[in-house]
Amino acid sequence: MLGFIKKDLLLIKGNLKSLIFVILIYFLLMATGDFDISFIPPFLSTMIMLSTFSYDNYNNFDAYGITLPNGRRNMVLAKYLSTIILVIITTLLTYLASILISCFKGDAIDYLYLLNSMMMIIVATTFVIIFMYPIVFKFGIEKARIAIFVIVFGIAILGSILLPYLDLTNIINFLDNYGLVILPIFVIGFSLLSYFLSLKFYLKKEF
């Protein structure tokens, strides 16, 4: 398990320059104005982790990995854990940057707001992982790119149709009152569902 996680994190070593560059841009925008793009570095980290599927496919790593004890289960679980680890690290670095910039500018720091914002970004990015990974394990990374685009486009259209009929004020109030209880349950529940779906698809794959 740890070997698979280390392998995934080492694979993205070359792409970390892009991630660091985005964080530096975030630094610059925050230092020169009130731009809030704190969601971009964590989201970009999930896109970078998707590249590990391409590396695995190019190097035929799956054929080797599945021969190891519990290889298929560990490979699927490692993808999820590696991505979550990178997302958490990226989010922490992004908000550490926000705190340092606020200190430098002499602005008041609302730590509770930062904590809530950080947790919401981790939750939102986790749902991106939950959504994408079963598709990738089912269709492979190349076909999955098309499938993800089609599904996201469909969700966007459906959302634009349903949005006028939703009472956003009540939804926001409900999340303010019960979000800390409901969101962890949703994240854990859907994460487990996503993992077992991915595992089911991967167990049936032939290499």
Helices and strands as residue ranges (DSSP letters): H 2-11, G 12-15, H 16-32, H 40-58, H 61-65, H 71-105, H 111-139, H 141-162, G 163-165, H 168-203
